[in-house]
Amino acid sequence: MSAAIDILTDGFDRVHDNVGAVLDGLTTEQLLARPTPRANSVAWLVWHLSRVQDSHIAGLLDTEQVWHSEGFADRFALPYDASATGYGQSPEEVGAFRVADPALLREYHEAAHELTLTALKGLTDQDLGEVIDRSWDPPVTKAVRLVSVVDDAAQHVGQAAYVRGLVT
């Protein structure tokens, strides 16, 4: 692998490790607690960062999201459209998030992380320069998309760690 792929892999591995640390030992009540009515819960943040990672990485691979292919949409049974990733949701929609089994959050993130590792293993430096979205100026390459996803995930897992501190 190239240094760029190694760096991206390390970034996603760090997010994965931090998700595990954030979830460890929390009760369902703590996972769903929101410090204020407009704030996000640990559970919603982990779900959201995993959904965004899953949807964007599946797009890079031109494959189905694990959310659908592994039945997570049905297993979570959320009151959202099956394509929802959490982007742009209102505080009321965030408040409607429920998870019956906290282990499901970890399992979904694990699946999204495995999809990510598969994608990264299949990339070369040349692939990273491939333009995948011309609707932006400048156009978005695979490298830019991957950095965007790992940055977003790192920010959200940091927010989840902060909320965890507040609720514990």
Secondary structure, 3 states (H helix, E strand, C coil): CCHHHHHHHHHHHHHHHHHHHHHCCCCHHHHHCCCCCCCCCHHHHHHHHHHHHHHHHHHHHCCCCHHHHCCHHHHHCCCCCCCCCCCCCCHHHHHCCCCCCHHHHHHHHHHHHHHHHHHHHCCCHHHHCCEEECCCCCCEEHHHHHHHHHHHHHHHHHHHHHHHHHHC
